[in-house]
Structure formats: C-alpha cells, structure tokens
Amino acid sequence: MPERPNYTNNSQTLVMDANDFAFETVEAENGHATVVRFQLTDAQVRAGDVLLVLDGTDIHFHGMIGMIGENGSAVATDRRGSLLPAIVQ
C-alpha cells in the first residue's frame, strides 16, 4: 500500500494574526522575511496550503507552505510582498 502523500490537491488557508505570529526568518530581502519557519498547531495543515498573516486587514505575509518537518515546524515562502520584519531569534 503506498504511503499517504504529505500534500493535498485542495489547499486550505491558515490565517494568523501578525501580533501573535511567532516565526524564525530563514531568508530575508530588504529587511523583510521572505521565507519563515514557524510551529504548526493544526495537524490538518499540509504542504501546499497557504499561510496568510494579517495585521487587521493588512496582509503582511501571503505564501505557500512548502515543507513540514517531523517536529511540527513548517516553512512558508512569500518572495513578492512580505511585510514581516526580518528578525533573528
């Protein structure tokens, strides 16, 4: 029996509040985080889903989740419009 893939054909959107979103900057451009690593708390999230980080109605990050690690961390990429500050933790 083949293994269940870690991606889905129907993507969903994970919406986070910018004030509560804890992340590690993996890559940055012009002071903004373009690739982030964050901890998942929803086991239903899969690679291919979308991460949307909002500050009120302003979009600070809108990117695809490309990888989910065994430890529950995920990596998402927004190379076109990220407004998340590049931070070092």
C-alpha positions as CSV (number, residue, x, y, z in Angstrom):
1,M,0.0,0.0,0.0
2,P,1.5,3.4,-1.0
3,E,2.3,5.9,1.7
4,R,-0.1,8.9,2.1
5,P,1.4,12.0,0.5
6,N,2.2,15.0,2.6
7,Y,0.4,17.3,0.3
8,T,-3.1,17.8,-0.9
9,N,-4.9,18.6,-4.1
10,N,-7.2,21.0,-2.3
11,S,-5.3,23.7,-0.5
12,Q,-6.6,25.5,2.6
13,T,-5.5,28.8,4.1
14,L,-4.0,29.1,7.5
15,V,-4.7,32.6,8.8
16,M,-2.6,34.1,11.6
17,D,-2.6,37.4,13.4
18,A,0.7,39.3,12.9
19,N,0.8,40.2,16.6
20,D,0.6,36.6,17.6
21,F,2.6,35.0,14.8
22,A,5.9,33.6,16.2
23,F,8.4,32.8,13.4
24,E,12.1,32.4,12.6
25,T,13.4,34.2,9.5
26,V,15.1,31.7,7.1
27,E,15.6,34.2,4.2
28,A,15.1,38.0,4.0
29,E,15.2,40.7,1.4
30,N,15.2,44.5,2.1
31,G,14.6,43.9,5.8
32,H,11.5,41.7,5.2
33,A,11.2,38.0,5.9
34,T,10.6,36.2,2.7
35,V,11.0,32.6,4.0
36,V,9.8,31.8,7.5
37,R,9.8,28.8,9.8
38,F,7.0,28.5,12.3
39,Q,5.4,26.0,14.6
40,L,2.2,24.3,13.5
41,T,-0.6,23.7,16.0
42,D,-3.1,22.4,13.4
43,A,-2.4,18.8,12.3
44,Q,-4.7,19.3,9.3
45,V,-2.3,21.7,7.6
46,R,-0.3,20.2,4.8
47,A,2.4,21.3,2.4
48,G,0.7,23.2,-0.4
49,D,-1.6,25.0,1.9
50,V,-1.3,28.8,2.2
51,L,-0.1,30.9,5.1
52,L,-1.7,34.3,5.5
53,V,-0.5,36.7,8.2
54,L,-2.8,39.7,8.8
55,D,-2.4,42.9,10.8
56,G,-6.0,43.9,10.9
57,T,-7.0,43.9,7.2
58,D,-3.4,44.5,6.0
59,I,-1.6,41.4,4.5
60,H,1.9,41.1,5.9
61,F,2.7,37.6,4.5
62,H,0.9,35.5,1.9
63,G,2.8,32.4,0.9
64,M,2.7,28.7,0.3
65,I,3.7,26.2,2.9
66,G,6.4,24.2,1.2
67,M,7.7,21.9,3.9
68,I,6.5,20.5,7.2
69,G,9.1,18.9,9.5
70,E,8.6,15.9,11.7
71,N,8.9,18.2,14.7
72,G,5.8,20.1,13.6
73,S,7.6,23.1,12.2
74,A,6.7,24.4,8.8
75,V,8.4,26.6,6.2
76,A,6.5,29.1,4.1
77,T,7.7,31.4,1.3
78,D,6.5,34.9,0.2
79,R,9.1,36.4,-2.2
80,R,6.8,39.0,-3.7
81,G,5.1,41.0,-1.0
82,S,6.2,40.1,2.5
83,L,5.9,42.9,5.1
84,L,7.1,40.8,8.0
85,P,10.2,42.2,9.6
86,A,13.3,40.0,9.3
87,I,14.1,39.1,12.8
88,V,16.8,36.9,14.4
89,Q,15.7,34.9,17.4
